[in-house]
Amino acid sequence: MCGRYTLATPDPGQLRARFPLGESVQLRRRFNVAPGDDVAAVVQRDADRSPEGELLRWGLVPFWATDPREVAAKTINARAETVAERPAYRDAFERRRCLIVADGFFEWSGGVPHWITRSDGAPFAFAGLWSSWRPRGAPRDVEPLRSCAIVTTAATGPVRELYDRMPVILASDEESAWIDPATPAEHLHALLRPAAAPLVHRPVSRAVNDARHDAPDCLDPPEQASLF
């Protein structure tokens, strides 16, 4: 499972140089991204269009849902093993895949939160799915709710010490294939595997336990935590 993550890279220019986010997506440092938040993502709407940045609500709401509040809390993660069959994710897997931009994620072991990053500290992209939802019968000019889910797979390496699942972290040369609507399904499934890049983790402050708290002290060492 992936229930919290970070995008704490201090320089937005580094992120825009690394990912085709464009200038319209507002980027700010995030130390505790939680379900229900708007997150920075990259989508490709059609095979003949270029990728572009988008803010998506974390917690995928399928186009057929009647009440987004009932669905979103249950659809923050999509299991790679069943993503092509589950009704909530099937349509998005076929046609609407995205990159969710991050530089770390959290997992808990023995009640202690750990921050997991690439060993080189570089930002990366989770394999994501996205959807566009409007209330039934709403006019086409009503702005849709655009939402997303993070695809997860079996944990490997140091993450397995903490939990048995982890988000799919795409290699940089896999990202364009993942979001291209024309990529064949068999190629997509081959991408849904544990990260190839080395990952490391360290314990951090219990401040991250509060989903409303989004500040640098989320990444402090545990002994510096005093209020959480």
C-alpha positions in Angstrom: 0.0 0.0 0.0 1.0 3.6 -0.5 -0.9 5.9 1.7 1.4 8.9 2.0 4.2 10.3 0.0 6.4 13.4 -0.6 7.4 15.9 -3.3 9.8 17.8 -1.2 12.3 18.7 -3.9 13.1 22.3 -3.2 13.5 23.5 -6.8 10.4 23.4 -9.0 12.6 24.1 -12.0 14.3 20.7 -11.4 10.9 19.0 -11.5 9.8 20.9 -14.7 13.1 20.0 -16.4 12.7 16.3 -15.4 8.9 15.9 -16.2 6.7 17.6 -18.9 4.6 19.4 -16.3 4.5 22.7 -18.1 4.2 26.0 -16.4 0.5 26.0 -15.5 0.7 23.3 -12.8 1.5 25.0 -9.5 4.2 23.2 -7.6 5.0 23.6 -4.0 7.0 21.4 -1.6 4.9 18.7 -0.1 6.2 16.7 3.0 3.0 14.6 3.6 0.8 14.1 0.6 -2.3 12.4 1.7 -5.4 10.8 0.0 -7.8 13.5 -1.1 -5.1 16.0 -1.9 -4.5 17.4 -5.4 -1.3 16.0 -6.7 1.1 16.8 -9.6 0.8 14.4 -12.5 1.6 14.0 -16.2 -1.1 12.7 -18.6 -1.3 12.1 -22.3 -4.9 12.5 -23.5 -4.4 11.1 -27.0 -1.7 9.2 -28.8 -1.1 12.2 -31.1 -0.9 14.7 -28.3 2.1 15.6 -26.2 2.2 14.8 -22.4 1.1 17.6 -20.2 0.9 18.5 -16.5 -2.3 18.1 -14.5 -3.4 18.4 -10.9 -5.4 15.3 -10.0 -7.3 14.4 -6.8 -5.8 11.4 -5.1 -8.5 8.7 -4.9 -9.8 7.6 -8.2 -13.4 8.2 -9.0 -14.6 6.1 -12.0 -16.7 7.8 -14.6 -19.7 5.6 -13.6 -19.6 6.4 -9.9 -22.7 7.9 -8.3 -21.1 9.4 -5.2 -17.4 10.2 -5.4 -17.1 10.4 -1.6 -18.1 6.8 -1.2 -15.5 5.6 -3.8 -12.4 7.8 -3.5 -11.2 6.6 0.0 -11.2 3.0 -1.3 -9.4 3.7 -4.6 -6.1 5.4 -3.7 -4.1 2.3 -4.7 -4.7 -0.2 -7.6 -3.0 -3.7 -7.3 -0.9 -4.4 -10.4 -2.1 -8.0 -10.4 -5.8 -7.1 -10.9 -5.7 -3.6 -12.4 -6.9 -4.8 -15.8 -9.9 -6.6 -14.3 -11.2 -4.5 -11.4 -14.2 -2.4 -12.6 -12.9 0.7 -10.7 -9.6 0.6 -12.7 -10.2 -1.3 -15.9 -11.2 1.6 -18.1 -8.4 3.8 -16.8 -5.8 1.1 -17.3 -6.9 0.7 -20.9 -7.0 4.4 -21.8 -6.0 6.8 -19.0 -2.6 6.2 -17.4 -0.5 8.9 -15.7 2.8 9.7 -14.0 2.4 10.8 -10.4 5.5 12.9 -9.5 7.1 12.1 -6.2 10.5 11.9 -4.5 9.7 9.6 -1.6 6.9 7.7 0.2 6.1 6.5 3.7 5.6 3.1 5.2 5.1 2.1 8.8 6.8 -0.7 10.8 6.1 -1.4 14.4 4.2 2.0 14.5 7.3 3.9 13.3 7.0 5.8 10.0 9.9 5.3 7.5 10.6 7.6 4.5 11.6 5.6 1.4 13.5 7.3 -1.4 15.9 6.5 -4.2 19.4 6.2 -2.9 20.5 9.2 -5.0 17.5 11.3 -3.8 16.3 12.0 -7.3 12.6 12.6 -8.0 10.7 9.8 -9.8 7.2 8.8 -11.1 4.7 6.4 -9.7 2.7 4.5 -12.3 -0.7 6.0 -12.0 -4.3 5.8 -13.4 -6.6 8.7 -13.8 -10.3 9.3 -14.4 -12.6 12.1 -15.2 -16.0 12.3 -13.4 -19.1 14.5 -13.7 -22.4 14.2 -11.9 -24.9 12.2 -13.9 -26.9 14.5 -16.1 -24.5 17.4 -15.7 -24.0 19.6 -18.7 -20.7 19.1 -20.6 -19.5 22.6 -19.6 -19.4 21.5 -15.9 -15.8 21.1 -14.9 -15.1 17.4 -14.2 -13.4 16.0 -11.1 -10.1 14.5 -12.3 -8.7 11.9 -9.9 -6.0 9.3 -9.7 -4.7 6.1 -8.1 -1.2 4.8 -7.6 -0.5 1.3 -8.9 1.2 -1.0 -6.4 3.1 -4.3 -6.6 4.9 -6.8 -4.4 7.6 -5.1 -2.3 11.3 -5.9 -2.9 14.6 -5.0 -1.4 14.6 -2.8 1.7 10.9 -2.0 1.4 10.1 -5.6 2.1 11.6 -5.1 5.5 8.7 -2.7 6.3 5.7 -4.0 4.3 4.8 -6.5 1.6 3.5 -3.9 -1.0 5.1 -0.9 -2.6 4.1 1.6 -5.4 5.3 0.9 -8.9 8.2 3.3 -9.6 8.8 3.6 -13.3 12.3 3.9 -14.8 12.7 7.2 -16.7 12.9 5.3 -20.0 9.6 3.6 -19.2 7.5 6.7 -18.5 6.5 7.6 -22.0 5.3 4.1 -22.8 3.2 3.9 -19.6 1.2 7.1 -20.4 1.0 6.5 -24.2 -2.6 5.4 -25.0 -1.3 3.3 -27.8 1.0 1.0 -25.7 -0.2 -2.6 -25.9 -1.5 -4.2 -22.7 1.2 -6.9 -22.6 3.9 -4.1 -22.5 2.0 -2.3 -19.8 1.9 -5.4 -17.6 5.6 -5.8 -18.0 6.2 -2.4 -16.5 4.3 -3.2 -13.3 7.2 -4.6 -11.3 9.3 -3.4 -8.3 11.7 -0.5 -8.9 15.0 -1.2 -10.5 16.7 1.8 -9.0 18.2 1.3 -5.5 15.9 2.4 -2.6 16.8 3.3 0.9 14.7 4.1 4.0 15.1 5.8 7.4 12.8 6.3 10.4 11.2 9.7 10.6 9.0 11.8 12.9 5.6 10.7 14.0 4.4 14.1 12.8 3.6 12.4 9.5 0.9 10.3 11.2 -1.4 13.4 11.0 -2.6 13.5 7.5 -3.4 17.3 7.9 0.2 18.1 8.9 2.4 19.0 5.9 5.6 20.5 7.1 9.4 19.8 7.0 9.3 18.2 10.4 7.6 15.2 8.9 11.1 14.2 7.7 12.9 14.9 11.0 14.6 12.0 12.8 12.2 10.3 15.4 14.0 11.7 18.4 13.2 15.3 17.3 9.5 14.6 17.4 7.9 16.1 20.5 4.3 16.8 19.7 3.1 13.8 17.7 
